[in-house]
Amino acid sequence: MPFEDGFELIKFALDDEDEQKMYLRWVVAYQSSISFTEFKNKVRQMSINDNRDAEDILASVEMLMSKTKFY
């Protein structure tokens, strides 16, 4: 298989997986308040505007996990 074809196939699979994850997230939390298309656009826009480095993201995750009680 040529490289370009393989790359396009992998990109398609990753994009589809992202779409499925967003759909599940929408169904669980946002279905009654916003359409899926609007939700998808907002999530993508937030991803584009997120310019934090890895250390800031890990610090945020660490803070959230310390506040969350797992039973």
Sequence and secondary structure as in RCSB ss.txt:
>XXXX:A:sequence
MPFEDGFELIKFALDDEDEQKMYLRWVVAYQSSISFTEFKNKVRQMSINDNRDAEDILASVEMLMSKTKFY
>XXXX:A:secstr
  HHHHHHHHHHHHHHHHHHHHHHHIIIIITTTS HHHHHHHHHHHHHH    HHHHHHHHHHHHHH    
